[in-house]
Amino acid sequence: LTELLVVIVVLALIAAAVTPQILGRFNTAQTRTAKLQANTLSASLDDFFIDVGRYPTPEEGVDALLTAPQGVGAWNGPYVRSERTLLDPWERKYLIARSETANQPPYVQSLGADGKEGGEGADADVRSD
């Protein structure tokens, strides 16, 4: 019984040492995935612009890439394969935000793991280039 307890304690110590490293890699992978997906959606925004003559508004959001917004006649989409494409790794829709610089296209943004603006690490916002 003592030997069994020692083995369980050793396994618990190993698990406690390894778990934070595994979770850290998982968070990093989610952030990188969000960045790649945001850049892909940004390219889809450009396709929308070519057809419609403007970018989707923040109010229309990324849904404009899947279904035609009201009053848009030249829409030639869908510009993404499925609604799943519009979700970040934390299962929230990407956002379209206006660029701070004049004459720049909007960017695609995820609010990170916490779903709030700002943050650090996994909670940091991720945006397209």
N, CA, C and O of each residue as an XYZ file, in Angstrom:
516
protein
N       0.827     -1.194      0.000
C       0.000      0.000      0.000
C       0.875      1.262      0.000
O       0.555      2.241     -0.675
N       1.960      1.234      0.748
C       2.870      2.380      0.800
C       3.506      2.617     -0.563
O       3.624      3.755     -1.016
N       3.907      1.545     -1.200
C       4.518      1.688     -2.536
C       3.524      2.277     -3.530
O       3.897      3.102     -4.364
N       2.279      1.865     -3.448
C       1.242      2.383     -4.329
C       1.035      3.883     -4.096
O       0.890      4.646     -5.051
N       1.023      4.295     -2.851
C       0.888      5.713     -2.526
C       2.076      6.513     -3.060
O       1.898      7.619     -3.570
N       3.278      5.966     -2.947
C       4.465      6.651     -3.456
C       4.366      6.822     -4.975
O       4.694      7.886     -5.499
N       3.922      5.793     -5.677
C       3.771      5.866     -7.131
C       2.730      6.924     -7.500
O       2.938      7.696     -8.436
N       1.623      6.965     -6.778
C       0.584      7.960     -7.057
C       1.108      9.375     -6.821
O       0.814     10.276     -7.607
N       1.871      9.585     -5.762
C       2.440     10.898     -5.462
C       3.418     11.307     -6.557
O       3.403     12.454     -7.004
N       4.271     10.378     -6.993
C       5.232     10.678     -8.061
C       4.497     11.043     -9.348
O       4.874     12.008    -10.014
N       3.462     10.296     -9.710
C       2.680     10.607    -10.909
C       1.994     11.969    -10.788
O       1.920     12.713    -11.766
N       1.500     12.296     -9.611
C       0.864     13.596     -9.403
C       1.879     14.725     -9.554
O       1.558     15.764    -10.130
N       3.088     14.541     -9.051
C       4.131     15.555     -9.193
C       4.522     15.754    -10.656
O       4.717     16.883    -11.106
N       4.632     14.670    -11.378
C       4.957     14.762    -12.808
C       3.836     15.495    -13.552
O       4.101     16.371    -14.376
N       2.594     15.134    -13.260
C       1.459     15.794    -13.911
C       1.428     17.287    -13.578
O       1.138     18.109    -14.447
N       1.721     17.637    -12.337
C       1.723     19.050    -11.934
C       2.827     19.825    -12.646
O       2.658     21.010    -12.934
N       3.940     19.186    -12.930
C       5.052     19.864    -13.604
C       4.805     20.002    -15.106
O       5.222     20.992    -15.707
N       4.143     19.038    -15.714
C       3.973     19.011    -17.167
C       2.737     19.786    -17.625
O       2.755     20.376    -18.705
N       1.683     19.797    -16.845
C       0.417     20.414    -17.247
C       0.552     21.879    -17.655
O       0.025     22.240    -18.707
N       1.222     22.744    -16.897
C       1.329     24.142    -17.325
C       2.038     24.313    -18.678
O       1.678     25.194    -19.459
N       3.029     23.483    -18.948
C       3.721     23.575    -20.232
C       2.801     23.172    -21.379
O       2.817     23.800    -22.438
N       2.008     22.142    -21.176
C       1.080     21.693    -22.212
C       0.010     22.751    -22.450
O      -0.319     23.046    -23.599
N      -0.539     23.328    -21.380
C      -1.554     24.361    -21.529
C      -0.982     25.603    -22.205
O      -1.667     26.248    -22.999
N       0.265     25.941    -21.897
C       0.908     27.080    -22.542
C       1.029     26.877    -24.035
O       0.794     27.804    -24.809
N       1.389     25.686    -24.447
C       1.489     25.388    -25.885
C       0.113     25.410    -26.543
O      -0.026     25.854    -27.683
N      -0.887     24.938    -25.836
C      -2.246     24.944    -26.374
C      -2.721     26.380    -26.593
O      -3.302     26.682    -27.635
N      -2.481     27.268    -25.625
C      -2.871     28.671    -25.762
C      -2.132     29.333    -26.920
O      -2.725     30.104    -27.674
N      -0.839     29.037    -27.064
C      -0.058     29.590    -28.161
C      -0.612     29.107    -29.504
O      -0.700     29.882    -30.456
N      -0.981     27.842    -29.576
C      -1.536     27.288    -30.817
C      -2.855     27.968    -31.163
O      -3.104     28.257    -32.333
N      -3.702     28.229    -30.174
C      -4.966     28.904    -30.440
C      -4.733     30.322    -30.961
O      -5.414     30.770    -31.884
N      -3.777     31.018    -30.372
C      -3.476     32.381    -30.808
C      -2.948     32.394    -32.238
O      -3.341     33.241    -33.041
N      -2.062     31.458    -32.555
C      -1.544     31.382    -33.923
C      -2.646     31.024    -34.913
O      -2.684     31.558    -36.021
N      -3.532     30.132    -34.522
C      -4.652     29.761    -35.384
C      -5.546     30.964    -35.633
O      -5.980     31.195    -36.762
N      -5.821     31.727    -34.590
C      -6.658     32.925    -34.739
C      -6.016     33.917    -35.701
O      -6.708     34.527    -36.517
N      -4.711     34.081    -35.612
C      -4.001     35.009    -36.502
C      -4.117     34.546    -37.966
O      -4.402     35.350    -38.853
N      -3.897     33.261    -38.205
C      -4.010     32.729    -39.573
C      -5.430     32.873    -40.116
O      -5.622     33.265    -41.267
N      -6.413     32.558    -39.293
C      -7.802     32.669    -39.732
C      -8.177     34.127    -39.995
O      -8.885     34.417    -40.960
N      -7.711     35.043    -39.153
C      -8.002     36.468    -39.351
C      -7.402     36.950    -40.669
O      -8.036     37.719    -41.392
N      -6.194     36.509    -40.986
C      -5.575     36.900    -42.259
C      -6.338     36.320    -43.449
O      -6.468     36.985    -44.476
N      -6.839     35.103    -43.327
C      -7.625     34.490    -44.391
C      -8.939     35.246    -44.593
O      -9.345     35.500    -45.728
N      -9.602     35.604    -43.491
C     -10.835     36.377    -43.602
C     -10.568     37.765    -44.183
O     -11.404     38.314    -44.900
N      -9.422     38.318    -43.876
C      -9.048     39.616    -44.434
C      -8.936     39.528    -45.957
O      -9.352     40.445    -46.665
N      -8.379     38.437    -46.456
C      -8.307     38.228    -47.908
C      -9.719     38.099    -48.497
O      -9.972     38.564    -49.608
N     -10.629     37.471    -47.759
C     -12.015     37.361    -48.217
C     -12.682     38.730    -48.246
O     -13.537     38.983    -49.095
N     -12.301     39.616    -47.327
C     -12.810     40.990    -47.354
C     -12.408     41.686    -48.649
O     -13.184     42.448    -49.227
N     -11.189     41.416    -49.095
C     -10.730     42.010    -50.359
C     -11.558     41.510    -51.536
O     -11.881     42.284    -52.437
N     -11.906     40.221    -51.537
C     -12.772     39.681    -52.596
C     -14.137     40.367    -52.572
O     -14.681     40.714    -53.620
N     -14.686     40.562    -51.373
C     -15.948     41.272    -51.207
C     -15.829     42.676    -51.791
O     -16.723     43.134    -52.503
N     -14.735     43.349    -51.491
C     -14.502     44.712    -51.984
C     -14.460     44.758    -53.504
O     -15.026     45.664    -54.115
N     -13.803     43.798    -54.108
C     -13.697     43.763    -55.574
C     -15.084     43.660    -56.201
O     -15.363     44.328    -57.197
N     -15.952     42.832    -55.629
C     -17.293     42.643    -56.192
C     -18.242     43.789    -55.870
O     -18.974     44.256    -56.743
N     -18.232     44.239    -54.628
C     -19.245     45.179    -54.151
C     -18.797     46.636    -54.277
O     -19.628     47.533    -54.416
N     -17.491     46.867    -54.230
C     -16.994     48.230    -54.324
C     -16.783     48.891    -52.974
O     -16.434     50.070    -52.902
N     -16.989     48.150    -51.924
C     -16.752     48.626    -50.560
C     -16.512     47.420    -49.659
O     -16.805     46.283    -50.029
N     -15.981     47.684    -48.481
C     -15.794     46.608    -47.507
C     -17.056     46.475    -46.661
O     -17.832     47.424    -46.556
N     -17.268     45.301    -46.056
C     -18.396     45.182    -45.137
C     -18.204     46.140    -43.961
O     -17.081     46.382    -43.518
N     -19.296     46.670    -43.474
C     -19.225     47.559    -42.314
C     -19.075     46.727    -41.046
O     -19.387     45.536    -41.048
N     -18.600     47.343    -39.960
C     -18.542     46.606    -38.697
C     -19.920     46.096    -38.261
O     -20.027     45.057    -37.609
N     -20.968     46.833    -38.624
C     -22.320     46.397    -38.266
C     -22.715     45.139    -39.047
O     -23.348     44.241    -38.493
N     -22.346     45.072    -40.319
C     -22.633     43.876    -41.122
C     -21.777     42.706    -40.646
O     -22.209     41.554    -40.675
N     -20.568     43.014    -40.212
C     -19.665     42.009    -39.680
C     -19.226     40.983    -40.704
O     -19.450     41.138    -41.905
N     -18.602     39.944    -40.210
C     -18.090     38.897    -41.098
C     -19.213     38.073    -41.718
O     -18.975     37.316    -42.660
N     -20.434     38.211    -41.202
C     -21.571     37.507    -41.802
C     -21.774     37.924    -43.253
O     -22.325     37.160    -44.046
N     -21.330     39.143    -43.611
C     -21.469     39.624    -44.986
C     -20.645     38.792    -45.960
O     -20.871     38.853    -47.168
N     -19.702     38.023    -45.456
C     -18.898     37.154    -46.316
C     -19.624     35.853    -46.652
O     -19.265     35.163    -47.606
N     -20.648     35.522    -45.864
C     -21.385     34.274    -46.058
C     -22.753     34.507    -46.694
O     -23.187     33.727    -47.542
N     -23.427     35.574    -46.288
C     -24.732     35.910    -46.843
C     -24.734     37.373    -47.260
O     -24.107     38.212    -46.613
N     -25.430     37.668    -48.326
C     -25.449     39.031    -48.871
C     -26.147     39.986    -47.917
O     -27.258     39.710    -47.464
N     -25.504     41.110    -47.606
C     -26.180     42.129    -46.802
C     -27.339     42.741    -47.597
O     -27.338     42.719    -48.827
N     -28.305     43.276    -46.895
C     -29.445     43.894    -47.574
C     -28.989     45.094    -48.397
O     -28.155     45.885    -47.956
N     -29.542     45.214    -49.586
C     -29.259     46.349    -50.438
C     -27.966     46.265    -51.223
O     -27.565     47.238    -51.863
N     -27.308     45.116    -51.183
C     -26.057     44.949    -51.928
C     -26.357     44.077    -53.141
O     -26.622     42.881    -53.012
N     -26.312     44.695    -54.328
C     -26.679     43.973    -55.535
C     -25.546     43.212    -56.189
O     -25.782     42.181    -56.819
N     -24.328     43.692    -56.056
C     -23.204     43.089    -56.776
C     -22.507     41.993    -55.978
O     -21.430     41.542    -56.366
N     -23.096     41.563    -54.881
C     -22.506     40.523    -54.039
C     -22.407     39.240    -54.842
O     -23.390     38.806    -55.442
N     -21.227     38.626    -54.860
C     -21.005     37.429    -55.666
C     -20.446     36.302    -54.801
O     -19.617     35.513    -55.254
N     -20.902     36.236    -53.567
C     -20.369     35.259    -52.619
C     -21.110     33.951    -52.681
O     -21.849     33.704    -53.634
N     -20.935     33.132    -51.715
C     -20.231     33.388    -50.455
C     -18.712     33.416    -50.638
O     -18.158     32.764    -51.523
N     -18.067     34.185    -49.779
C     -16.619     34.362    -49.846
C     -15.890     33.459    -48.851
O     -14.659     33.432    -48.815
N     -16.651     32.722    -48.049
C     -16.104     31.720    -47.128
C     -16.925     30.448    -47.289
O     -18.038     30.480    -47.814
N     -16.371     29.330    -46.834
C     -17.030     28.035    -47.058
C     -18.217     27.780    -46.140
O     -19.233     27.235    -46.570
N     -18.087     28.178    -44.867
C     -19.151     27.860    -43.924
C     -19.161     28.854    -42.779
O     -18.243     29.661    -42.627
N     -20.208     28.785    -41.980
C     -20.306     29.666    -40.814
C     -19.197     29.375    -39.815
O     -18.771     30.275    -39.091
N     -18.731     28.160    -39.765
C     -17.633     27.779    -38.863
C     -16.371     28.595    -39.161
O     -15.584     28.880    -38.258
N     -16.185     28.962    -40.412
C     -15.026     29.753    -40.824
C     -15.027     31.122    -40.154
O     -13.972     31.737    -40.000
N     -16.190     31.600    -39.759
C     -16.321     32.932    -39.175
C     -16.064     32.954    -37.671
O     -16.104     34.016    -37.051
N     -15.799     31.777    -37.078
C     -15.590     31.683    -35.631
C     -14.110     31.550    -35.298
O     -13.365     30.851    -35.985
N     -13.698     32.227    -34.241
C     -12.312     32.114    -33.789
C     -12.135     30.832    -32.969
O     -13.118     30.132    -32.727
N     -10.925     30.507    -32.540
C     -10.709     29.267    -31.783
C     -11.465     29.199    -30.453
O     -11.561     28.130    -29.849
N     -12.003     30.337    -29.995
C     -12.757     30.380    -28.748
C     -14.255     30.410    -29.012
O     -15.048     30.733    -28.128
N     -14.637     30.065    -30.260
C     -16.031     29.915    -30.687
C     -16.818     31.222    -30.679
O     -18.032     31.206    -30.475
N     -16.148     32.350    -30.896
C     -16.820     33.642    -31.044
C     -16.555     34.175    -32.450
O     -15.508     33.901    -33.037
N     -17.510     34.938    -32.985
C     -17.331     35.479    -34.337
C     -16.207     36.504    -34.351
O     -16.026     37.282    -33.415
N     -15.462     36.474    -35.449
C     -14.466     37.514    -35.673
C     -15.196     38.833    -35.875
O     -16.358     38.858    -36.280
N     -14.513     39.912    -35.593
C     -15.073     41.248    -35.747
C     -14.375     41.968    -36.889
O     -13.207     41.710    -37.178
N     -15.095     42.865    -37.533
C     -14.484     43.750    -38.521
C     -14.333     45.103    -37.841
O     -15.290     45.632    -37.276
N     -13.146     45.652    -37.895
C     -12.881     46.948    -37.267
C     -12.278     47.897    -38.293
O     -11.463     47.495    -39.124
N     -12.679     49.131    -38.227
C     -12.127     50.140    -39.137
C     -10.675     50.408    -38.785
O     -10.299     50.439    -37.614
N      -9.873     50.600    -39.810
C      -8.463     50.913    -39.618
C      -8.326     52.317    -39.045
O      -9.118     53.207    -39.354
N      -7.306     52.504    -38.202
C      -7.057     53.821    -37.615
C      -6.478     54.783    -38.647
O      -6.556     55.999    -38.475
N      -5.900     54.247    -39.716
C      -5.263     55.051    -40.752
C      -6.233     55.266    -41.908
O      -6.911     54.335    -42.343
N      -6.293     56.495    -42.397
C      -7.178     56.798    -43.521
C      -6.742     56.005    -44.754
O      -5.558     55.726    -44.947
N      -7.714     55.655    -45.574
C      -7.491     54.938    -46.838
C      -6.891     53.545    -46.641
O      -6.263     53.012    -47.556
N      -7.070     52.965    -45.491
C      -6.617     51.595    -45.240
C      -7.849     50.703    -45.091
O      -8.862     51.133    -44.539
N      -7.768     49.483    -45.572
C      -8.925     48.583    -45.421
C      -9.138     48.233    -43.945
O      -8.226     48.366    -43.130
N     -10.342     47.790    -43.615
C     -10.582     47.371    -42.237
C      -9.772     46.114    -41.927
O      -9.249     45.463    -42.831
N      -9.678     45.787    -40.664
C      -8.985     44.569    -40.274
C      -9.952     43.637    -39.554
O     -10.997     44.058    -39.058
N      -9.584     42.381    -39.511
C     -10.367     41.355    -38.830
C      -9.730     41.127    -37.475
O      -8.507     41.058    -37.354
N     -10.574     41.009    -36.450
C     -10.069     40.931    -35.081
C     -10.802     39.873    -34.268
O     -12.008     39.674    -34.415
N     -10.043     39.201    -33.407
C     -10.589     38.321    -32.381
C     -10.223     38.937    -31.034
O      -9.132     39.487    -30.879
N     -11.117     38.849    -30.072
C     -10.857     39.438    -28.758
C     -10.104     38.491    -27.823
O      -9.977     38.778    -26.633
N      -9.614     37.388    -28.334
C      -8.813     36.473    -27.527
C      -9.661     35.589    -26.631
O     -10.885     35.541    -26.755
N      -8.991     34.893    -25.729
C      -9.652     33.893    -24.891
C     -10.695     34.500    -23.958
O     -11.708     33.862    -23.672
N     -10.462     35.721    -23.481
C     -11.394     36.322    -22.518
C     -12.577     37.024    -23.178
O     -13.549     37.353    -22.498
N     -12.517     37.257    -24.480
C     -13.623     37.904    -25.178
C     -13.757     39.392    -24.888
O     -14.787     39.993    -25.193
N     -12.729     39.987    -24.305
C     -12.754     41.417    -23.973
C     -11.598     42.112    -24.663
O     -10.578     41.487    -24.954
N     -11.750     43.403    -24.926
C     -10.672     44.147    -25.567
C      -9.455     44.200    -24.655
O      -9.570     44.264    -23.431
N      -8.279     44.170    -25.291
C      -7.028     44.215    -24.533
C      -6.673     42.844    -23.995
O      -7.150     41.825    -24.493
N      -5.846     42.828    -22.992
C      -5.441     41.574    -22.370
C      -4.024     41.194    -22.749
O      -3.406     41.796    -23.627
N      -3.533     40.188    -22.070
C      -2.182     39.691    -22.315
C      -2.211     38.180    -22.469
O      -3.148     37.519    -22.022
N      -1.185     37.641    -23.101
C      -1.096     36.191    -23.288
C      -2.250     35.686    -24.131
O      -2.533     36.234    -25.197
N      -2.921     34.636    -23.657
C      -4.044     34.058    -24.391
C      -5.231     35.011    -24.465
O      -6.082     34.874    -25.344
N      -5.295     35.982    -23.544
C      -6.394     36.944    -23.525
C      -6.167     38.122    -24.474
O      -7.066     38.943    -24.655
N      -5.002     38.219    -25.071
C      -4.687     39.345    -25.947
C      -5.516     39.300    -27.219
O      -5.846     38.227    -27.723
N      -5.851     40.487    -27.734
C      -6.563     40.582    -28.995
C      -5.658     40.122    -30.133
O      -4.443     40.316    -30.097
N      -6.271     39.512    -31.138
C      -5.530     39.050    -32.319
C      -6.162     39.730    -33.517
O      -7.384     39.722    -33.665
N      -5.344     40.316    -34.367
C      -5.883     40.993    -35.546
C      -5.097     40.640    -36.793
O      -3.935     40.240    -36.728
N      -5.756     40.798    -37.931
C      -5.108     40.498    -39.200
C      -4.035     41.532    -39.491
O      -4.043     42.632    -38.940
N      -3.109     41.157    -40.370
C      -2.027     42.080    -40.758
C      -2.531     43.136    -41.696
O      -1.763     43.997    -42.126
